[in-house]
Amino acid sequence: MAVYLRGKTYWYNFRHGGKKIQGSTGKTKESDAIKFVNDAKKELDAFHTSTEGQSQKQKVAYLEKRKATITKAYVIPIETSWASYQAKMDAISPRRFDQNKSYWLDFVSFINDKYSKIKNLDEIKQEHIEAYRDQLSTIGKYDHKGSRKRQPLADRSIIEYLSLMKTIFNALSQNGQYFENPLDAIKIFKTGKKKKKANATRDVLTEKEQAKIIAFIQSDEDIPSTQYPKECNFINKAIYITGRQTGLRRGDISYLEWNHYITDDKGRSYLALETQKEGVDVKIPIKDSMLSELIEGQRGKHDFFIFPELAYMYEENDSGISDRFQKMLKHLEIGYKRTIKNADHIELIKKAISLQGKGAINKKDAAAMCNEKYTTFLGYYKKLPAPKYEYKRTKRYSIHGLRHLLAYQLYKSGVKMDIIRQILGHLTEAVSELYSRHSTEEDIDAALEQLWGE
């Protein structure tokens, strides 16, 4: 039966007379949803039979008119669409409310002026959304007010506009009020980014290193010399917890939407989405309490994205996420060996201060001994110069390596390769097998112990 759970409501998706019919049943129980679809099909069959003498075009038109009746839908005029959404929306701050309202009314003004024949939401199609997106990216807001010159909107702002529009269409599609969201087929995010060459080899984190990362992201400790440390800490927390439990890529994690997060009637939570790279549908059960608590803690922060901080950073500077992850690894000395670059200089300053204190040399000679300005050297009596660290990479740890880590752990636990392939969204088992080929020092030690140990 073509019913599926979306949020807390069951939706239907089937074909009748060569026409795709899709929408909400308005039911929260699967049995009620199935009965609803069966009744709808019977009614459609009756309508289809009664129009047998007419052309296919007339049948389709008749069917389209009757779909609203079957699903107990009602027409939503564009002019009252904001009021309809306002009655369903969650409580938000006054500032966010005014911002969202201005975004939506700008779109309404565009439709009213450019497509004056369109009066209801069900008449808005994909091409109308694309035309509005082009308006934002090339000219700017349609209903522009104020003395400032109108300018094209930045990618981040366009994402805000289209994300809100998609949220509103989704909200008004509940209980069969609307059938198809015209933004479902729209690529909100810019495409064509240059693909980076994949690394030939990757390492997986050991259990001790994983425990060290978990302890750090659960603490309030900041990474030294980091701009916006709290944001940096959250990005690393979201990427690590989500990546290690789901095996999703950096981009898929960054663009996770609230409609990807579903809960069935038994209270089990999943992340269900189409992966960006392969275009494969994955449905990953959430078994880690840390991940479920992380996601639930994001409620109310954004209407569309689960992790808006990641979404915006990935769109503007995707490498910034990886840079912050590597900073955390350097700080924890995981996969990096840290040395003090100016260690010899600091020791020389200590020696010069010691000699001057013993009366062997005066302060000017002590400063000359360290090749420092006299005034600068005087400050070292109170505080030595800060150590300058340099890092040498010893292992190839990365965000993508979290996918390898999950594949390796599943394989080590005896999970079949086909299941691993489905979890990671690989097209073939050969790729999943490649991901699972990691042996840690503990594995090698255990294997030799089993062979040679007494």
N, C-alpha and C positions, 0 to 999 in steps of 0.2 A: 504494500500500500504506500502511495506516494505522500506520506506525511512525515514531517521532521520537526524536531524541537528547535525553536529559535527564541532565546531568552526564556520566558516562562510560558510561552504560547506555542501551540502546534500550528505549523503552516502546511499548505498543500502545494503540490507541483505535479501536474499531469497534462496529457495532451488529449484533445477532443476535437474530432473533425479536422485534424491536421494543425490545430491551433493550440499553442501553449497557454495553459491557464495556471496562474500562480497567485497565492495570497494567504491571508491569515484565516484560520478557522475560528479564532476567538476562543478556542477551547484549551484548557490546561491539562486535560487527561487524554491519553492516546486513544482510548476506546471511543470517547466522544468525538474526537477529531476524525477517526475512521468512519464513524456513522455519518458525520457531516459530509465527508467527501462522497460516500456512497449515495446519499440523498441528492447531492449536487449533480452527480453523474446521471442519475435517473432523470432529473429535471432537464438537464442538458440534452439527453437522448430524446425526450419528448419534444423539446423545442426544435431540435435538429430534424426530426421526422416531419414536423408540421411545416417545415420550410423546404421540403424535398424538391418541390417543383421550381425553386428559385435557383439563381446562379450561385456559384461558390462564393463570389464576392458578397452577394446579398446575405448568404448564410453566415459568413464571418461577421458581417456588420450586425446582424441580428443577435448573434452569439455574444458579441462584445457588449451590446446593450443589456442583455439578460444576465451577464456575469455579475453585475452590481446587485441585482435582485437576489441571485442565488446566495451570495456571500453576505447578504444583509448590509451591503455597503450604502453609503450615501455620498452625494457629490459634495466636494469641499471647494467652495469658491476661493480663488486666489486672494481676493480682497480680505477674506475673513480667516485666512490660513494661519496667520500669526496668533490670533485669538484662540483658534483650535489647538495649536501647539502649546500655547501658554497654559491651557487648562490641563495639559498632560505632563508638562515639564516638571523636573525636580527643582527644589528650592536652590537658588544661586544668589550670589551677591548682587546688589543693585547695579554695580558697575558692569559686571558680566552680562546682566540682563539687558541693560541699555545697549551694550556693544552687540550682543546677538541680535537684538531687535533691529538695529541699524543695518547690520549685514543682510538680514532677510528682506527688509523693506527695500533695500537697494536692488536686490534681485527681482522683487515684485515690480518695481518701477521699470526695470529693464524689460521684463516680459510684457507689461502693459503697453509700453511705447513701441517696442520692436515687433511684438506679435499680438496686436490688439484683438484678434479673433479668439485668442485663448482666454477662457474665463475660469476654468476649473483646473485643479492640480492634475487630474488624470489625463489632461491634454498635453502636459509638459513632457517632452521626449529628450532623448540623449543629445540630439543636435542643438536643442535650445540651451542645454547646460554648457555644451562646448562653446557655443557662441558667447555666452556670458563669461566663461573662463578666458576666452580670447580678449574680451573687453577689459577684464581686470589686468591681464598681463601686458597688453599693448597700450591701453589708454588710461585705465584706472577705474575708480568707482564710477558707476553710471550716474547716480543721483548726487553729483558733486556739489557741495556747498562750502562757502568760505572764500576768503581772499587769496589763499594760496593756490598756485597753479596745480592743476590736476596732473598726477604722475602715475605711470604704471606701478602696480603693486609688486612688492618683493615676493619671492616664492613662499616664504613663511606666511605672509598675509593671505595669499591665495589659498594655501592649505587651510587656514582658519575659516575662510569663507566657505569653501567647498565641504569641509568637514562638518560645519554647522548645518549646511543645506542637507547633507546626507543624513544627519541625525534627525532633522525635522521630518524629512520624507519617511524615514524609518518609523518615527514615533506616530505619524499620522497613518501609517499602513497597518497599525495594530487593529485587531477586531474586524478585519476585512474592509476598512475604510478606503484602502488604496491597494492596487495590485502590484505594480512594478515600480521599483525605485529607479529613476533615470540615471542616478549617479552610480549604480552598481557596475555599469559598464565603462565608467569614466576612470581614466588613470589620473588620480589626484596628484601624484608625484611626478616630477620630471623624470624622463628616461634618457637612455643613451650615455650613461656614465661609463667612462673608460674602465674596462675590467682589468684588475690587477692580476699579474701572473701568480698563480698559486705556488706556495712553497713546496719544494720537493718532499721535505720531511717535517714532521711535527712531533713534539714530545707531549706526553700526558702527565698531569700532575700526580705526585705520589699522595698517599693518604695523609701523611704528615703535613705536606704542603697545602692540601685541601683544608685541613683542620686549622692551619695558620691563617688562611684567607678568611674562613668563616669567623674566626675569633676577631679578626681585624674589622670586617664589615659590620659586625654586631656591636663593636665598641664605638665610642665617640671620638676616636683618634683621627686627626687630620694628617694628610700627606704634606710634609714640609714644602715650602716654596711653591704652593699651588694656588692659582687664582680661583676664586670661588670654591673653596674646599668642600663645603657642604654639598654643592651640586655634583662635584667630582665624586664624592663618596657615594651619593645615591646612584649615579650612573654605574659605578663599579658594582654596587650591590645588586642592581636590577639585572645587569648583564650576566654576572656570575651565577646568581641563584637561578635565573631563568635558563641560561645556557646549559648549565650542568644537569638540570633536571629534564629539559625538553630536547636538547640537542639542536635547537633552532639557530640559524645563522644570525649574525649581527643585525642585518637589515630586517629580517623577519621579527626579531625581538623589538627593534626600534619602532616598527609600524604595527605592533599589536593593537587591535581595536577591541572595544568592549563587546562587540557582537561576535568576536572570536572566542570569548570566554563564556562558556555555556554550562549549565547545570541541569542534569536530568531529573526525572521524578523520584529517583532514589537518593538524591542529594549528592551524586558524584559529579565532580567538576572536570571540565576538559578545556583544552585549547584546540579549536578546530579552525584551520585556515588553509589557504593555498600558498605554497612556498613561492617566493619570488624567482628563484633561479630555475627550478625544474617545472614550476607550475603544477606541482603534485598536491593533492588534497591530503592533509595529515590531521589526525585526531589523536591528541596526546593526553592521556589521563593525568591529572595533577595529584600526585601521591605525596609530594613533599609539603609538609605544613609550612615551611619557611616561604615557599612560593605562593601558596594560597593566602597566607597572611600579608605578604608583600603586595599582591594584587588587590586584595580587599582594602588595604590601607590607602590605595590610590583612588578609591571611589570619591566622587565629588570634585576631583581636581581638574578633570577635562571631560567634555561630553563625548568625545570620539576616541581619543587615544588612551590606552592604559598607562603608558609611560611617555607623556608629552615632551619631557626633557630630552629623551632619546630621539623621538621623532624629529624634533626641530634641529637637533645637532646633526643627526644623520643626513638630513636634507641639505644643510648649509655646509657642513664639514664632517663627512663620515669618518675621516681618519682621526678626528678629535676623540672619538669614543675609544679607539684602539690606543691612542696616545695615553689617555687617562688610565686604561687598564695596565699598560706597561709601566706607568709611574707607580702604580700600586705594587706591582711585582718587584720593581727596583727597591722601593721603600722596605718591602718585606724580605728582600734578598732571596727571592724565589726565581731561579733561572738566571740570576745575575750574581757576579762576584764584585763586591764593593771594595774599593781601595781609596785611601785619602791621597789626593793628588799633591797636596802641599804638605805632606807629613814631614819631609826632611826640613822644609823651611820652618815649620813650627818647632821642631826639635832644636834647630839652630838658634831661634829666638830664645827658647828656654835656657840654652847654654850661655848665651850672651848675657841674659838677665842674671843668671847665677854668677858668672864671672864678675859682673859689675857689683853685685851684692857683696862679693868677697873682697872687693877693692882691687882686683887684678887689672881692670880696665875702667875707664870712665864711661859715661853714658854716650858721649859722641862716638867713641871708638866702638862701643857695643852696637850702636846703630849702624856704623859703617861695616862692622863684621857681618851684619845681616843684610847689607845692601838696602837699607831702608832709610827714609827721611827721618831726621832727628825727631820732629814733632809727631810723626806717625809712630815711631818706636816708643815714645813716651807713653802712648796710649796702651801699649802691650803690657805695661806694668800692672794695669788694672784688669785688662781682658785680652787674652790671646786671640789671634785671628781665627775666624771660623774655619773649620775644615772644608776643603773643596773635594767633593766626592766624584769619582769616575766609576763607571760600571762596565764590566766586561760580560757579555752574554755567554752563558754556559749551556743553556738549553733553549729550544725554540718553543716557548709557551706563547699562546695567543688566544684570542676569543674563539677563533675557529677551532682551536684545539679542544675546546669544551665538547664539540661534536665528537671528536675522536675519543675523548675521555668517556663519554656516555656509551659509544659503540663498544669500546674496550671493556667497560664494566659489565655491559649486557652480555657480551660474548663470554667473558670470564665466568658469569653466573649461569652459563649454559643455555641462554636464550637462542632460539633458532635464527639463522641468518635472514630468513624471509621476514620475521617479525622485526628484526633490527632495521631492515630495509624500509619497512612501512613506517616505523617510528621516525627515522631520519629523513624520509621522503626521497630516498634514492630511487633512480629508475631501474637499476640493476643490482643484483646481490654482489657482483664483483666489486663495486665501489664500497659497499658496506663491509665486505671482507677486508678490503684495503685499510679501512678506517680502524678495524678491530685488531690490526697487527701491531700491537705495542706490548713490549715486555719491560717491566720495571726491574730494578735491581732486586726488589723483594721476590718477584716471580722467578728470576734466575736463581737466587739463593735457595728458594723453596724447592726448585726442580733438582738442583744439585744435592740438596740435603736428602731428598727422597731417593736419589740414586746412590749416594755415597755415605750418607749419614748412618750412624749406628743407633 
